[in-house]
Amino acid sequence: MDDRAVRTALQRHWDASDANDFETEHEIYREDAVLDYPQSGERIRGRRNIQQSRFVQPNKKRFAVRRIIGCGDLWVTEFILSYDGIPSYAVSIMEFREGLVANETQYFADRFEPSPSRAQLVERTN
């Protein structure tokens, strides 16, 4: 796959994630894909297990992609994942093999209030 095709596949994946279209969302993964969540210490093996783990998630999810960057077999997506309206900032690192995701690692971070000590140095973005 060339970079344009990968970017299109990633956008389709994230759009399907936001729409709770579990079949389309998981077309991007190899059958033997591995998904890691380092913050919880979880590893999920296999496309169907990854799909099932997301299907059984009880919260209402929304995905807002901020940017997708990468080339070749390594791609990073920054996005805001909201569970029941509560945003969490996330990064997905996807490693492709033969045109499909072989490994994905997702990192999550909650919002926090800015420090008053740097108020004069920063520009507020939201």
C-alpha positions as CSV (number, residue, x, y, z in Angstrom):
1,M,0.0,0.0,0.0
2,D,1.2,3.5,-0.7
3,D,1.0,6.2,1.9
4,R,-2.2,7.7,0.4
5,A,-3.9,4.4,0.6
6,V,-2.9,3.9,4.2
7,R,-4.1,7.3,5.1
8,T,-7.4,6.6,3.5
9,A,-7.7,3.3,5.3
10,L,-6.9,5.0,8.6
11,Q,-9.5,7.7,8.1
12,R,-12.1,5.0,7.2
13,H,-11.1,3.1,10.4
14,W,-11.5,6.2,12.6
15,D,-14.7,7.2,10.9
16,A,-16.1,3.7,11.5
17,S,-14.9,3.8,15.1
18,D,-16.9,7.0,15.7
19,A,-20.0,5.5,14.1
20,N,-19.7,2.2,16.1
21,D,-19.4,0.3,12.8
22,F,-17.5,-2.6,14.3
23,E,-17.1,-4.6,11.1
24,T,-15.6,-1.7,9.1
25,E,-13.5,-0.5,12.0
26,H,-11.7,-3.8,12.2
27,E,-11.1,-4.4,8.5
28,I,-7.7,-2.6,8.9
29,Y,-6.3,-5.3,11.2
30,R,-4.5,-8.6,10.3
31,E,-6.0,-11.7,11.7
32,D,-3.0,-12.1,14.0
33,A,-2.9,-8.4,15.0
34,V,-1.8,-7.4,18.5
35,L,-3.2,-4.4,20.5
36,D,-1.4,-3.1,23.6
37,Y,-2.7,-0.8,26.2
38,P,0.4,0.0,28.3
39,Q,-1.4,2.0,30.9
40,S,-3.6,-0.9,31.9
41,G,-1.1,-3.6,31.2
42,E,-3.4,-5.4,28.7
43,R,-2.5,-7.1,25.4
44,I,-5.2,-8.4,23.1
45,R,-4.2,-10.9,20.4
46,G,-6.2,-11.4,17.2
47,R,-8.5,-9.2,15.1
48,R,-11.7,-10.9,16.4
49,N,-10.6,-10.5,20.1
50,I,-9.8,-6.8,19.5
51,Q,-13.2,-6.3,17.8
52,Q,-15.0,-8.1,20.6
53,S,-13.2,-6.1,23.3
54,R,-14.5,-2.9,21.8
55,F,-18.0,-4.3,21.1
56,V,-18.5,-5.2,24.8
57,Q,-17.3,-1.7,26.0
58,P,-20.5,-0.4,27.8
59,N,-19.7,3.4,27.4
60,K,-20.9,5.5,24.5
61,K,-17.8,6.4,22.5
62,R,-17.0,9.3,20.2
63,F,-13.7,9.7,18.2
64,A,-12.4,13.1,16.9
65,V,-9.2,12.7,15.0
66,R,-6.8,15.6,15.4
67,R,-4.1,14.4,13.0
68,I,-2.7,11.4,11.3
69,I,1.0,11.3,10.5
70,G,3.3,8.6,9.2
71,C,4.7,6.9,6.2
72,G,5.5,3.4,5.1
73,D,4.7,0.9,7.8
74,L,4.5,3.2,10.8
75,W,1.5,5.6,11.4
76,V,0.4,7.7,14.4
77,T,-3.0,9.1,15.0
78,E,-3.7,11.7,17.6
79,F,-7.4,11.8,18.6
80,I,-9.8,12.7,21.3
81,L,-11.8,9.7,22.6
82,S,-14.8,10.6,24.6
83,Y,-16.5,8.1,26.8
84,D,-20.0,9.2,27.8
85,G,-19.0,12.8,26.9
86,I,-15.8,12.8,29.0
87,P,-12.8,13.5,26.7
88,S,-9.5,11.6,26.9
89,Y,-6.6,12.6,24.7
90,A,-5.2,9.5,22.9
91,V,-2.4,8.4,20.6
92,S,-2.5,5.3,18.5
93,I,0.7,3.9,17.0
94,M,0.0,1.4,14.2
95,E,2.6,-0.8,12.6
96,F,1.5,-2.2,9.2
97,R,2.6,-5.4,7.6
98,E,1.5,-6.4,4.1
99,G,-1.0,-3.5,4.1
100,L,-2.8,-4.3,7.4
101,V,-2.2,-3.4,11.0
102,A,0.0,-6.0,12.7
103,N,0.6,-4.1,16.0
104,E,-1.2,-1.2,17.6
105,T,-0.3,0.6,20.9
106,Q,-2.7,3.1,22.4
107,Y,-1.9,5.7,25.0
108,F,-4.5,7.8,26.9
109,A,-4.3,11.0,28.9
110,D,-6.9,13.0,30.8
111,R,-7.2,16.8,30.6
112,F,-5.6,18.8,33.4
113,E,-5.6,22.4,34.4
114,P,-2.7,24.5,33.2
115,S,-0.1,25.6,35.8
116,P,-0.3,29.2,36.9
117,S,3.5,29.3,36.9
118,R,3.7,29.3,33.1
119,A,0.6,31.4,32.4
120,Q,2.6,34.3,30.9
121,L,4.4,31.9,28.6
122,V,1.6,30.0,27.0
123,E,-1.2,30.5,24.5
124,R,-4.5,28.8,25.4
125,T,-5.9,26.6,22.6
126,N,-9.3,25.8,24.1
